[in-house]
Amino acid sequence: MEITLTGNPYSTNNIYFSGRIPGMRILKKEPKKQKESYKQQAYDQWKSNMLDCKLELNIKLYFGDKRKRDWDNYHKLAMDSLTGIVWVDDSQIQKSLVEKFYDKENPRIEIDIKEL
């Protein structure tokens, strides 16, 4: 089962700002819009029941430019967006492979989902 989420992936380092309460984090405006877009894309693509089992993911991150990026900061927003649509909670993910690619014309995240 595969889902493709269009749009340039956001880094976890740049999606929150601190709230007035210590430890409080608030999603910034643009990442919030991207998360809502990811949710809508997931609703449009996911025709199965919500998964409630252990999962394995293959994640392909396609960036619109070739700036240097850490592999581990760019899929959290997408995973959070799929919670409650594709799976009950992203804690179900037991195994994942994350790969980086570049596609200037079509930045996106491709997520292949397998039940374990």
LUMGU-217127 format. One record per residue: z, x, y of N, C-alpha, C, O in turn. Coordinates in steps of 0.05 Angstrom, whole numbers, padded with zeros to 5 digits, always signed. Example, Ala and Ser with C-alpha at 12.3 -4.5 7.8 and 13.67 -1.06 7.14 Angstrom:
! residues 2
+00156+00264-00114+00156+00246-00090+00156+00264-00066+00169+00285-00066+00142+00257-00045+00143+00273-00021+00157+00258+00001+00161+00268+00023
***
This chain:
! residues 116
+00000+00017-00023+00000+00000+00000+00000+00018+00025+00016+00037+00026-00017+00012+00043-00020+00029+00067-00019+00013+00092-00029-00010+00094-00007+00025+00113-00007+00014+00140-00016+00036+00159-00009+00059+00156-00033+00028+00178-00042+00047+00199-00032+00036+00225-00038+00013+00233-00017+00053+00240-00007+00045+00266-00022+00062+00287-00020+00087+00287-00036+00049+00305-00052+00064+00325-00035+00071+00349-00015+00058+00355-00043+00092+00362-00029+00103+00385-00018+00130+00380-00011+00136+00357-00015+00147+00400-00005+00174+00397+00024+00173+00390+00040+00160+00404+00033+00186+00368+00061+00186+00360+00079+00198+00382+00072+00217+00395+00103+00185+00386+00123+00195+00405+00143+00212+00391+00151+00207+00368+00152+00233+00405+00174+00250+00395+00201+00236+00398+00205+00223+00419+00218+00238+00379+00245+00227+00381+00260+00240+00404+00277+00227+00416+00253+00265+00411+00266+00279+00433+00260+00265+00460+00276+00270+00479+00239+00250+00462+00231+00239+00488+00231+00209+00490+00220+00198+00509+00244+00194+00472+00242+00165+00473+00267+00151+00483+00266+00127+00489+00289+00166+00487+00314+00153+00495+00324+00166+00521+00318+00189+00527+00339+00150+00537+00355+00162+00558+00384+00152+00554+00388+00132+00541+00402+00167+00565+00431+00161+00561+00439+00137+00578+00431+00134+00601+00456+00120+00566+00467+00097+00581+00492+00104+00595+00500+00128+00596+00505+00085+00606+00529+00089+00622+00553+00095+00604+00572+00109+00612+00552+00085+00579+00574+00090+00560+00568+00116+00545+00545+00119+00535+00587+00134+00542+00582+00159+00527+00571+00153+00499+00582+00136+00485+00550+00167+00492+00538+00164+00466+00517+00141+00465+00503+00138+00445+00515+00125+00486+00496+00103+00486+00468+00113+00493+00464+00129+00511+00449+00105+00476+00421+00113+00481+00404+00088+00484+00407+00068+00469+00386+00089+00504+00369+00066+00510+00340+00075+00507+00332+00096+00518+00324+00059+00493+00296+00065+00489+00281+00063+00516+00284+00043+00530+00266+00084+00523+00250+00084+00548+00228+00063+00547+00221+00054+00525+00217+00057+00570+00197+00036+00573+00172+00040+00556+00165+00022+00541+00159+00062+00558+00134+00067+00543+00139+00068+00513+00124+00055+00498+00159+00083+00503+00164+00082+00474+00172+00054+00465+00165+00046+00442+00185+00038+00481+00192+00011+00474+00167-00006+00470+00165-00021+00451+00148-00003+00489+00122-00017+00486+00108-00008+00461+00095-00024+00447+00109+00018+00455+00095+00028+00431+00108+00017+00406+00095+00010+00387+00135+00015+00405+00149+00004+00382+00142-00025+00378+00137-00033+00355+00140-00040+00400+00132-00068+00397+00103-00070+00387+00096-00088+00372+00086-00052+00396+00058-00051+00386+00058-00045+00357+00043-00058+00341+00073-00025+00348+00075-00018+00320+00084-00042+00303+00074-00048+00282+00104-00057+00313+00114-00080+00299+00092-00101+00296+00089-00113+00274+00078-00106+00317+00056-00126+00316+00034-00117+00296+00024-00133+00281+00028-00092+00297+00008-00081+00279+00017-00084+00250+00001-00091+00232+00043-00079+00245+00054-00082+00218+00053-00111+00209+00045-00117+00187+00060-00130+00227+00059-00158+00220+00030-00166+00213+00025-00181+00194+00011-00156+00228-00017-00162+00224-00028-00151+00197-00045-00163+00185-00017-00128+00188-00028-00115+00165-00012-00121+00139-00024-00122+00118+00014-00125+00141+00031-00128+00117+00031-00156+00107+00041-00174+00120+00018-00161+00085+00015-00188+00073+00033-00192+00049+00033-00214+00038+00049-00172+00041+00067-00174+00018+00095-00182+00028+00100-00183+00052+00112-00188+00009+00140-00192+00015+00153-00166+00024+00143-00144+00019+00175-00169+00038+00190-00145+00047+00201-00131+00022+00212-00144+00004+00198-00105+00021+00207-00089-00002+00237-00084+00000+00248-00078+00021+00249-00087-00024+00278-00082-00026+00283-00064-00050+00298-00071-00069+00271-00041-00049+00273-00022-00072+00271+00007-00060+00267+00010-00036+00274+00026-00077+00271+00054-00069+00241+00059-00063+00224+00049-00078+00236+00076-00043+00209+00080-00034+00202+00109-00031+00219+00126-00026+00176+00115-00034+00165+00141-00028+00143+00137-00008+00126+00119-00011+00142+00154+00013+00122+00152+00034+00105+00177+00036+00116+00199+00033+00080+00174+00042+00062+00195+00050+00054+00188+00079+00041+00168+00083+00062+00204+00098+00058+00198+00126+00038+00219+00138+00043+00243+00136+00017+00209+00150-00003+00227+00163-00002+00220+00193-00008+00198+00201+00006+00240+00208+00007+00238+00237-00018+00249+00249-00024+00273+00245-00033+00233+00264-00057+00242+00277-00052+00242+00307-00049+00221+00319-00052+00266+00319-00046+00269+00348-00073+00270+00363-00093+00279+00353-00072+00262+00388-00095+00262+00405-00101+00289+00418-00121+00293+00431-00083+00308+00415-00088+00336+00425-00074+00356+00406-00060+00348+00388-00078+00381+00412-00069+00402+00393-00044+00417+00404-00040+00440+00398-00028+00403+00420-00003+00416+00429+00015+00422+00405+00014+00409+00385+00031+00443+00408+00050+00450+00387+00072+00429+00384+00084+00421+00404+00077+00420+00360+00097+00399+00355+00112+00404+00329+00101+00415+00310+00137+00397+00329+00153+00397+00304+00145+00374+00287+00140+00352+00298+00142+00377+00262+00134+00355+00244+00154+00333+00241+00147+00310+00235+00179+00339+00245+00200+00320+00239+00209+00301+00261+00226+00284+00257+00197+00303+00285+00205+00287+00307+00187+00263+00313+00193+00248+00332+00166+00259+00298+00146+00241+00307+00142+00216+00290+00124+00200+00297+00157+00211+00270+00153+00188+00254+00177+00168+00255+00175+00146+00244+00198+00175+00268+00222+00157+00269+00216+00130+00282+00224+00109+00272+00202+00130+00305+00196+00105+00318+00180+00086+00300+00185+00062+00300+00161+00097+00286+00145+00081+00267+00162+00070+00244+00160+00047+00237+00179+00087+00233+00196+00079+00211+00215+00056+00220+00219+00037+00205+00227+00059+00243+00244+00038+00254+00229+00012+00259+00239-00010+00255+00204+00015+00267+00187-00009+00272+00181-00025+00247+00177-00049+00248+00179-00011+00224+00172-00025+00199+00196-00038+00186+00193-00054+00167+00221-00031+00195+00245-00043+00184+00245-00073+00190+00241-00081+00213+00250-00088+00170+00250-00117+00173+00223-00130+00170+00221-00155+00170+00202-00114+00166+00175-00124+00162+00165-00115+00135+00158-00131+00118+00165-00089+00131+00155-00077+00106+00178-00072+00087+00176-00078+00063+00200-00062+00096+00224-00057+00080+00249-00068+00094+00248-00073+00118+00270-00072+00078+00295-00082+00089+00307-00062+00108+00316-00069+00130+00308-00036+00100+00321-00015+00116+00307+00011+00109+00301+00016+00085+00304+00029+00128+00290+00054+00122+00308+00073+00106+00299+00095+00098+00333+00065+00100+00349+00081+00082+00339+00079+00053+00348+00094+00036+00321+00061+00048+00309+00058+00022+00290+00081+00015+00283+00085-00008+00281+00095+00036+00262+00117+00032+00276+00140+00019+00295+00152+00030+00267+00147-00005+00280+00168-00021+00264+00194-00019+00275+00216-00023+00238+00192-00014+00221+00215-00014+00198+00211+00006+00188+00188+00009+00191+00232+00020+00170+00229+00040+00155+00256+00043+00167+00277+00043+00129+00254+00047+00113+00277+00054+00101+00271+00082+00089+00250+00085+00104+00289+00101+00094+00285+00128+00074+00307+00133+00080+00331+00130+00050+00299+00142+00029+00318+00148+00019+00313+00177+00019+00291+00186+00010+00335+00190+00000+00333+00218-00030+00338+00218-00040+00356+00204-00044+00322+00234-00073+00325+00237-00079+00319+00267-00061+00312+00282-00104+00323+00275-00113+00318+00302-00137+00301+00302-00156+00305+00287-00138+00280+00319-00160+00262+00322-00160+00253+00351-00146+00233+00357-00174+00267+00368-00174+00261+00397-00183+00232+00402-00172+00219+00421-00201+00221+00387-00212+00195+00391-00194+00172+00380-00195+00150+00390-00178+00178+00360-00163+00157+00347-00135+00167+00338-00131+00169+00314-00117+00173+00357-00090+00180+00348-00076+00157+00333-00080+00134+00341-00061+00163+00312-00050+00142+00295-00030+00154+00276-00026+00178+00274-00017+00136+00261+00001+00144+00239-00008+00127+00215-00009+00103+00216-00015+00141+00194-00022+00128+00169+00001+00131+00150+00011+00153+00145+00010+00108+00139+00034+00109+00121+00026+00096+00095+00020+00072+00093+00027+00112+00073+00022+00103+00046+00049+00098+00034+00066+00116+00033+00054+00074+00024+00080+00065+00014+00079+00060-00016+00062+00045-00025+00097+00073-00030+00098+00070-00059+00127+00062-00068+00146+00073-00057+00129+00043-00086+00155+00036-00097+00162+00056-00119+00145+00065-00134+00187+00064-00120+00197+00083-00140+00210+00067-00163+00219+00079-00183
***
